[in-house]
């Protein structure tokens, strides 16, 4: 698995598999790309900063500081 973040467009991209994708489906702030067997291979998270800020509130208090440091 590989990921990248484009701060200009505020998109977090996650590559799950190197398989080619057949189609994509938008689900709110997520665009999920699927292969021919309907398995997700690539995910784009739009408005990634807001998603990550919300996601960090779900982490145990002891892990939050470490995670937030990674976002800087």
WOTAUR-V109773 format. One line per field, one symbol per residue. ss: DSSP state (a for helix, b for strand, c for the rest). phi: phi as a letter, one per 20 degrees, with the letter a starting at -180 (. if undefined). Layout:
ss=???
phi=???
This chain:
ss=cbbbbbccccbbbbbcccccccbbbbbccbbbbbcccccbbbbbbccaaaaaaaaaccccaaaaaaaaaaac
phi=.cbbcdffelcedceebeffeebccecmedcdddefemefcbcddelgfffffffffeffgfefffffffff
